[in-house]
């Protein structure tokens, strides 16, 4: 009987490990996407900032 309980516990631990691995992979994807959004926002802000600069005086 103890062997059966041990097997069930090991089975559950393996399932938990697999789920944790999936969550880690998902977190990596989310962090990558967040970084891309931050870079895009920085580029947009830089473009907006540069378009607000007054034109050089050519007179």
URZI-V880697 format. One record per residue. PHI is phi in whole degrees, 0 to 359 (NA if undefined). Layout:
phi:PHI
phi:PHI
This chain:
phi:NA
phi:298
phi:299
phi:294
phi:296
phi:301
phi:296
phi:294
phi:297
phi:298
phi:300
phi:294
phi:297
phi:296
phi:295
phi:296
phi:301
phi:296
phi:296
phi:297
phi:298
phi:297
phi:295
phi:297
phi:296
phi:296
phi:299
phi:299
phi:296
phi:296
phi:294
phi:296
phi:295
phi:297
phi:299
phi:296
phi:296
phi:297
phi:295
phi:298
phi:295
phi:299
phi:296
phi:297
phi:297
phi:296
phi:295
phi:296
phi:299
phi:289
phi:282
phi:275
phi:293
phi:293
phi:294
phi:297
phi:281
phi:257
phi:284
